[in-house]
């Protein structure tokens, strides 16, 4: 059945591309040079399909971007959530829609998990166009009545009883799972990783005592930290974060010095569109996207949540997508026993080793877009 679906999707895509090419050739005869082929875009509401659950970091950023883009261009943009398979459910859905700019994937981390986990076969820099808006930092937090007062307390408990201390993640193979594996590796500990469908439920699981540690992002924990309900044990920024009330969110670099050269690490937030979307539509969306990221409303949200604005488009974004997927593939193969499923190797995905990435990029046949 899966093979039949892939064949049907491929046939649909080829039919669409053939029809688009023929239509563009015909219009080129009658439309004056320089006139946009999609001058009326958007003629109906745009739908942003967020790959994670409501309330998490990805959802928060996508909804704010959609709101600011709508304000900037007087567009109508709807946002829906389709969580599952670390983004695979939403990815498959969007890929199955027409490449006309009306269905956009609201994603994180350049969708770097779905191929290595075997959820989709689409190659990021061949099938998608990415617009990066912002980045975030990972966080480990505990309820204020937790016996773990510091990160060192967790290390001591985990070393005394490997695999017993539990931490929530936004999904097996997702960003917070990956970063927890990396932090744990540098600290020399093994944890029990408990998956949830997004950052918000992962945070609530920690708050409610379903797990020992709430894994997630600073942006997902910060309001509960400010409210005195969670205590931060570490975050993956370069320096400690000091709140107005004197509360300190310690950098993992000060706790585990060996990890410091790799900081900061965290999430990235992206609008993702089909690569065969008409060029003029991509340009209009890009213009609206950049305007939204620079808006007062978006900047206010970024500062409040401790995000960082980091705009990347075109080849710069494609290269970032390939690099992150390369690193994740290498990490997941090193910790394959923690992923709970078979992961694909770099050779199977046509990727280099991280140390060879710069000499590998751009891959053969690569063409910039967007």
Phi and psi in degrees as a GROMACS rama.xvg file:
@    title "Ramachandran Plot"
@    xaxis  label "Phi"
@    yaxis  label "Psi"
@TYPE xy
-61.7204  -39.3744  UNK-2
-64.4346  -40.3694  UNK-3
-63.8761  -38.9771  UNK-4
-64.8069  -39.6373  UNK-5
-67.503  -39.1802  UNK-6
-64.4588  -43.0683  UNK-7
-62.9546  -41.1063  UNK-8
-64.8021  -42.1513  UNK-9
-63.7221  -41.6326  UNK-10
-65.2834  -41.2298  UNK-11
-60.9973  -42.203  UNK-12
-66.4102  -42.2883  UNK-13
-64.1366  -39.2151  UNK-14
-62.9009  -43.166  UNK-15
-62.7702  -45.7162  UNK-16
-64.0061  -41.3271  UNK-17
-63.6385  -44.2821  UNK-18
-64.3368  -40.0264  UNK-19
-64.4008  -44.4981  UNK-20
-61.5082  -43.3549  UNK-21
-64.9738  -41.2717  UNK-22
-64.5649  -42.3502  UNK-23
-65.4429  -38.2049  UNK-24
-63.39  -41.312  UNK-25
-66.9765  -43.0505  UNK-26
-67.1061  -30.0647  UNK-27
-59.4819  -23.7155  UNK-28
-75.8301  -31.715  UNK-29
-110.786  -20.9182  UNK-30
-92.1852  128.234  UNK-31
-57.9322  146.469  UNK-32
-58.8789  138.203  UNK-33
91.9538  -13.6416  UNK-34
-79.8915  133.627  UNK-35
-67.0354  133.546  UNK-36
-69.606  -25.2386  UNK-37
-115.361  50.8981  UNK-38
-59.1572  -28.4534  UNK-39
-88.1899  -0.184784  UNK-40
-69.4601  137.709  UNK-41
-89.8519  133.437  UNK-42
-89.2015  -8.21468  UNK-43
-146.831  171.638  UNK-44
-60.9572  144.426  UNK-45
-91.2356  141.269  UNK-46
-113.286  124.558  UNK-47
-100.289  120.422  UNK-48
-100.692  106.113  UNK-49
-81.8088  132.402  UNK-50
-81.3401  -6.20554  UNK-51
-124.504  173.765  UNK-52
-70.9939  166.302  UNK-53
-65.9313  141.578  UNK-54
95.0929  -14.9124  UNK-55
-82.1232  -177.748  UNK-56
-62.1762  -45.5596  UNK-57
-61.8482  -45.1532  UNK-58
-61.8615  -42.9177  UNK-59
-60.8493  -46.9073  UNK-60
-67.9073  -43.6548  UNK-61
-64.2439  -40.5924  UNK-62
-67.131  -37.8694  UNK-63
-69.8337  -41.5695  UNK-64
-60.6847  -45.3101  UNK-65
-60.4146  -42.2874  UNK-66
-63.1685  -45.599  UNK-67
-71.929  -34.5655  UNK-68
-65.0361  -41.9329  UNK-69
-61.9015  -41.1538  UNK-70
-66.3476  -42.2118  UNK-71
-66.545  -35.1124  UNK-72
-116.628  0.705802  UNK-73
59.533  40.3779  UNK-74
-97.2594  163.433  UNK-75
-106.582  119.007  UNK-76
-128.848  122.785  UNK-77
-99.9494  148.079  UNK-78
-124.14  127.939  UNK-79
-128.081  161.715  UNK-80
-115.513  133.678  UNK-81
-134.513  74.2476  UNK-82
-74.5191  162.281  UNK-83
133.62  143.5  UNK-84
54.3224  44.8579  UNK-85
42.2197  43.2399  UNK-86
104.344  -11.4797  UNK-87
-64.9786  -36.6995  UNK-88
-63.5186  -50.0182  UNK-89
-65.7332  -37.9702  UNK-90
-61.502  -48.2433  UNK-91
-61.7605  -39.6457  UNK-92
-62.5622  -50.5708  UNK-93
-65.8193  -39.1851  UNK-94
-64.0749  -25.6746  UNK-95
-83.1594  -6.01934  UNK-96
-91.7047  164.329  UNK-97
-62.1364  142.756  UNK-98
-85.4469  62.9876  UNK-99
-115.932  5.23518  UNK-100
87.4226  4.36302  UNK-101
-98.1405  -9.77007  UNK-102
-129.548  114.651  UNK-103
-117.247  141.904  UNK-104
-88.3738  121.079  UNK-105
-92.8189  106.051  UNK-106
-129.698  177.954  UNK-107
-133.127  146.992  UNK-108
59.1751  32.9668  UNK-109
55.7977  27.2481  UNK-110
55.4618  37.4069  UNK-111
-74.8234  -9.2369  UNK-112
-92.2522  -25.3696  UNK-113
-70.3631  -32.6024  UNK-114
-75.5051  -46.9853  UNK-115
-64.2564  -28.5045  UNK-116
-84.3089  -6.28321  UNK-117
80.1794  17.0502  UNK-118
-81.7091  -31.6651  UNK-119
-141.958  165.275  UNK-120
-110.036  -4.5659  UNK-121
-67.1319  132.562  UNK-122
-87.3758  122.706  UNK-123
-50.8497  -51.2781  UNK-124
-84.2413  2.18605  UNK-125
-107.295  -28.8  UNK-126
-111.731  -14.5784  UNK-127
-132.879  156.107  UNK-128
-116.696  131.068  UNK-129
-111.603  140.258  UNK-130
-124.173  111.643  UNK-131
-92.2242  134.532  UNK-132
-105.98  -46.6826  UNK-133
-156.605  169.542  UNK-134
-127.416  163.115  UNK-135
-138.262  174.215  UNK-136
-116.858  145.547  UNK-137
-78.4248  156.225  UNK-138
-146.188  142.989  UNK-139
-117.182  126.277  UNK-140
-136.55  158.378  UNK-141
-134.88  157.528  UNK-142
-59.1507  153.077  UNK-143
-65.0179  -20.6491  UNK-144
-95.1001  10.786  UNK-145
-66.2515  146.193  UNK-146
-68.8772  -16.0649  UNK-147
-85.121  107.116  UNK-148
-91.1192  -25.5995  UNK-149
-140.841  168.079  UNK-150
-61.4243  -37.5245  UNK-151
-62.3531  -31.3351  UNK-152
-63.3186  -40.0157  UNK-153
-64.7048  -45.4075  UNK-154
-58.5436  -45.1464  UNK-155
-62.8134  -44.0461  UNK-156
-67.7516  -40.3093  UNK-157
-68.8381  -34.4502  UNK-158
-73.8108  -31.107  UNK-159
-72.8786  -31.6942  UNK-160
-144.1  77.8062  UNK-161
-54.831  134.261  UNK-162
83.8024  -0.386662  UNK-163
-91.0779  -40.8594  UNK-164
-67.7034  126.44  UNK-165
-105.48  148.463  UNK-166
-138.24  138.121  UNK-167
-82.2999  150.43  UNK-168
-133.768  167.544  UNK-169
-83.9106  11.3473  UNK-170
141.061  142.353  UNK-171
-60.4049  125.404  UNK-172
86.3051  1.2195  UNK-173
-85.255  -179.454  UNK-174
-58.95  -51.2956  UNK-175
-68.2481  -27.4293  UNK-176
-66.9798  -47.7518  UNK-177
-59.4114  -47.0464  UNK-178
-69.7575  -32.328  UNK-179
-65.1108  -39.2796  UNK-180
-61.3271  -43.2032  UNK-181
-66.6987  -47.0347  UNK-182
-61.7968  -45.2563  UNK-183
-61.4469  -38.0461  UNK-184
-62.9131  -46.1262  UNK-185
-65.7007  -31.6496  UNK-186
-83.9085  -10.0201  UNK-187
75.4496  33.6524  UNK-188
-128.18  157.046  UNK-189
-116.175  129.157  UNK-190
-115.551  170.148  UNK-191
-99.2261  116.899  UNK-192
-97.5842  120.688  UNK-193
-112.987  114.759  UNK-194
-82.0514  144.445  UNK-195
-132.578  166.902  UNK-196
-90.875  68.2496  UNK-197
120.578  167.84  UNK-198
-69.7621  -35.8682  UNK-199
-66.2349  -51.2566  UNK-200
-63.3202  -29.9413  UNK-201
-65.9118  -40.6731  UNK-202
-65.1097  -46.0424  UNK-203
-63.4606  -33.7323  UNK-204
-61.6937  -39.3955  UNK-205
-69.564  -41.832  UNK-206
-62.6196  -38.5565  UNK-207
-88.4013  0.583239  UNK-208
82.3024  14.0806  UNK-209
-69.3502  -28.2756  UNK-210
-132.518  165.25  UNK-211
-74.3943  -35.2493  UNK-212
-129.553  136.338  UNK-213
-87.0929  113.492  UNK-214
-91.1405  152.708  UNK-215
159.935  -148.956  UNK-216
-113.473  157.158  UNK-217
-53.7949  -41.4237  UNK-218
-63.4769  -26.7243  UNK-219
-84.4589  -20.5808  UNK-220
-103.109  -21.2171  UNK-221
-59.0142  -41.7083  UNK-222
-68.0567  -35.5511  UNK-223
-72.1112  -30.3355  UNK-224
-68.5197  -45.7279  UNK-225
-61.9853  -33.6505  UNK-226
-80.5883  -2.03642  UNK-227
76.8211  21.5578  UNK-228
-100.331  -26.948  UNK-229
-122.38  150.756  UNK-230
-118.255  126.353  UNK-231
-79.8741  135.652  UNK-232
-101.73  -30.9988  UNK-233
-167.945  152.866  UNK-234
-139.749  157.158  UNK-235
-97.3856  30.6741  UNK-236
-84.0889  171.381  UNK-237
-70.71  -35.0634  UNK-238
-126.371  163.979  UNK-239
-61.0778  147.481  UNK-240
-104.254  125.282  UNK-241
-111.157  121.219  UNK-242
-83.183  166.187  UNK-243
-60.2213  -29.72  UNK-244
-86.339  4.88804  UNK-245
95.9568  -8.87191  UNK-246
-62.4476  136.641  UNK-247
-113.296  129.897  UNK-248
-102.443  103.762  UNK-249
-72.1537  138.578  UNK-250
-72.5228  138.527  UNK-251
-64.3149  -21.6834  UNK-252
-64.0438  -31.1533  UNK-253
-81.4016  -15.1919  UNK-254
-99.7936  -35.0664  UNK-255
-129.88  85.3717  UNK-256
-53.8071  -30.175  UNK-257
-63.429  -23.8185  UNK-258
-86.8922  -12.5538  UNK-259
-55.9311  -40.3194  UNK-260
-62.5146  -17.4329  UNK-261
-96.5983  -1.98748  UNK-262
-86.5071  154.931  UNK-263
-82.0045  152.614  UNK-264
-131.934  148.078  UNK-265
176.069  -149.424  UNK-266
-100.138  160.995  UNK-267
-125.618  150.841  UNK-268
-122.68  127.156  UNK-269
-134.022  140.44  UNK-270
-83.5298  133.878  UNK-271
-130.181  125.962  UNK-272
-124.811  154.463  UNK-273
-57.8634  136.248  UNK-274
-70.1066  -22.1574  UNK-275
-91.7045  16.362  UNK-276
-65.8806  141.045  UNK-277
-51.7135  140.052  UNK-278
-57.1677  -41.998  UNK-279
-68.2569  -30.2197  UNK-280
-68.3732  -43.9656  UNK-281
-57.9844  -41.0562  UNK-282
-66.1486  -39.4498  UNK-283
-66.6592  -41.0909  UNK-284
-66.6271  -41.6957  UNK-285
-59.4921  -44.6871  UNK-286
-60.3396  -45.0617  UNK-287
-67.0155  -38.5398  UNK-288
-63.434  -48.7683  UNK-289
-62.9988  -41.0082  UNK-290
-60.7123  -39.7219  UNK-291
-65.5877  -42.3441  UNK-292
-66.1338  -24.1053  UNK-293
-96.1527  -0.671624  UNK-294
-70.8324  155.563  UNK-295
-61.5227  -39.249  UNK-296
-63.7342  -43.1854  UNK-297
-68.3936  -42.1442  UNK-298
-64.1842  -35.0976  UNK-299
-64.0958  -42.8403  UNK-300
-65.2745  -42.789  UNK-301
-57.3115  -47.8635  UNK-302
-66.853  -39.1729  UNK-303
-66.3836  -35.991  UNK-304
-94.7984  1.23963  UNK-305
63.2027  32.9016  UNK-306
-81.0103  172.629  UNK-307
-129.957  128.073  UNK-308
-66.7167  130.12  UNK-309
-151.834  90.5573  UNK-310
-88.2727  125.71  UNK-311
-137.657  133.581  UNK-312
-140.884  174.339  UNK-313
60.3612  -143.371  UNK-314
-63.3059  -32.8653  UNK-315
-60.2696  -40.9169  UNK-316
-71.2629  -40.0172  UNK-317
-60.1943  -43.3681  UNK-318
-64.4744  -39.9712  UNK-319
-62.7924  -41.1115  UNK-320
-60.0492  -44.8921  UNK-321
-67.8054  -40.044  UNK-322
-64.535  -47.038  UNK-323
-63.7467  -39.2324  UNK-324
-65.8325  -37.2879  UNK-325
-61.8476  -45.9  UNK-326
-65.6  -43.2228  UNK-327
-64.0734  -42.3739  UNK-328
-60.6518  -42.4639  UNK-329
-64.698  -43.3709  UNK-330
-64.543  -46.4833  UNK-331
-66.6258  -30.9772  UNK-332
-74.2002  -30.3555  UNK-333
-70.474  -34.4584  UNK-334
-114.953  38.3718  UNK-335
-59.9628  -28.0673  UNK-336
-69.3474  -18.2939  UNK-337
-93.4367  -10.9703  UNK-338
-83.0891  -27.9285  UNK-339
82.0672  8.08811  UNK-340
-158.856  161.717  UNK-341
-68.9368  132.631  UNK-342
-111.997  152.378  UNK-343
-81.4966  149.676  UNK-344
-85.6695  166.076  UNK-345
-60.1939  -39.3938  UNK-346
-62.9037  -40.7589  UNK-347
-65.0542  -31.4963  UNK-348
-93.213  -3.44928  UNK-349
72.2841  31.3698  UNK-350
-108.883  154.004  UNK-351
-86.3566  177.855  UNK-352
-74.5934  151.082  UNK-353
-52.4417  -37.104  UNK-354
-69.9147  -18.6108  UNK-355
-101.98  5.6385  UNK-356
-60.7604  -47.1238  UNK-357
-60.9347  -35.8617  UNK-358
-78.0969  -20.1744  UNK-359
-83.1482  -35.6717  UNK-360
-80.2422  136.763  UNK-361
-82.9459  149.031  UNK-362
-69.3954  160.743  UNK-363
-59.1556  133.194  UNK-364
86.2411  -2.56535  UNK-365
-65.6747  136.83  UNK-366
-132.021  122.954  UNK-367
-60.0048  152.628  UNK-368
-153.887  145.987  UNK-369
